[in-house]
Amino acid sequence: MAEKEPYRLEAVLTLRQRAEDEAKEELARQLRALRLEEQELQKRREALAAHQRKRAEWVREQTQQLARGGAAQDMQRSTRYGERLRDEETDIQARIPPQLERVEVQKVEV
């Protein structure tokens, strides 16, 4: 009977070690997933900022051209371009909240 006790203890320790290793692996996987989601969120925020800078530069150029007395046809074309920039900016902004939500979900899982 004394011989069985070390075996049982060893089996329990082995099971405990496996469970601990699996928990560590799962935590590492979740942390990697969180890091990826945060990187994607940062990428989207940077894209939005870059687009906003591009649009602001366009507005400055249009203001200068208008001050110089630009042609009406050119102004109409640029207005359509400005609307497209505004729509793109709205689209980029709309992609940020879902990504932010995914980051928050990953934080809860970790």
C-alpha positions in Angstrom: 0.0 0.0 0.0 2.9 2.4 0.7 4.1 1.9 -2.9 0.8 3.2 -4.3 0.9 6.5 -2.5 4.0 8.0 -4.3 2.4 7.0 -7.6 -0.8 8.8 -6.8 1.0 11.9 -5.6 3.1 11.9 -8.7 -0.1 11.5 -10.9 -1.8 14.4 -9.1 1.3 16.6 -9.5 1.5 15.7 -13.2 -2.1 16.6 -13.7 -1.7 19.8 -11.8 1.3 20.7 -13.9 -0.5 20.0 -17.1 -3.5 22.1 -16.0 -1.1 25.0 -15.1 0.7 24.7 -18.4 -2.6 24.8 -20.3 -3.7 27.8 -18.4 -0.5 29.6 -19.1 -0.8 28.8 -22.8 -4.4 30.0 -22.9 -3.4 33.2 -21.2 -0.6 33.8 -23.7 -3.0 33.1 -26.6 -5.5 35.6 -25.2 -2.8 38.2 -24.6 -1.6 37.8 -28.2 -5.2 38.2 -29.4 -5.6 41.3 -27.3 -2.3 42.8 -28.7 -3.5 42.2 -32.2 -6.8 43.8 -31.6 -5.1 46.8 -30.0 -2.7 47.1 -33.0 -5.7 47.0 -35.4 -7.4 49.7 -33.3 -4.3 51.9 -33.4 -4.0 51.4 -37.2 -7.6 52.5 -37.7 -7.1 55.6 -35.5 -3.9 56.5 -37.4 -5.7 56.1 -40.7 -8.5 58.4 -39.5 -6.0 61.0 -38.3 -4.1 60.8 -41.7 -7.4 61.2 -43.6 -8.4 64.1 -41.4 -5.1 65.8 -42.2 -5.6 65.2 -45.9 -9.1 66.6 -45.8 -7.9 69.7 -43.8 -5.2 70.3 -46.4 -7.7 70.0 -49.2 -10.0 72.6 -47.5 -7.0 75.0 -47.1 -6.2 74.6 -50.8 -9.8 75.1 -51.8 -10.0 78.3 -49.7 -6.9 79.6 -51.3 -8.2 78.8 -54.8 -11.5 80.5 -54.1 -9.7 83.5 -52.8 -7.8 83.7 -56.1 -11.1 83.4 -58.1 -11.1 79.8 -59.3 -13.3 78.7 -62.2 -16.8 77.5 -61.3 -16.3 74.1 -63.0 -13.2 73.5 -61.1 -15.0 74.4 -57.9 -17.8 71.9 -58.7 -15.4 69.1 -59.3 -13.5 69.9 -56.1 -16.8 70.0 -54.2 -17.6 66.4 -55.3 -14.1 65.4 -54.3 -14.6 67.1 -50.9 -17.9 65.2 -50.4 -16.1 61.9 -51.2 -13.4 62.8 -48.7 -16.0 63.5 -46.1 -17.8 60.2 -46.9 -14.5 58.3 -46.6 -13.7 59.9 -43.3 -17.2 58.9 -42.0 -16.6 55.4 -43.1 -13.2 55.2 -41.3 -14.8 56.7 -38.2 -17.5 54.1 -38.3 -14.9 51.3 -38.3 -13.3 52.4 -35.0 -16.1 51.7 -32.4 -16.5 48.0 -33.4 -12.8 47.5 -33.1 -12.8 49.3 -29.8 -15.5 46.9 -28.7 -13.4 43.9 -29.8 -10.5 45.2 -27.7 -12.7 45.5 -24.7 -14.0 42.0 -25.2 -10.5 40.7 -25.4 -9.6 42.6 -22.2 -12.5 40.9 -20.4 -11.4 37.5 -21.6 -7.9 38.1 -20.3 
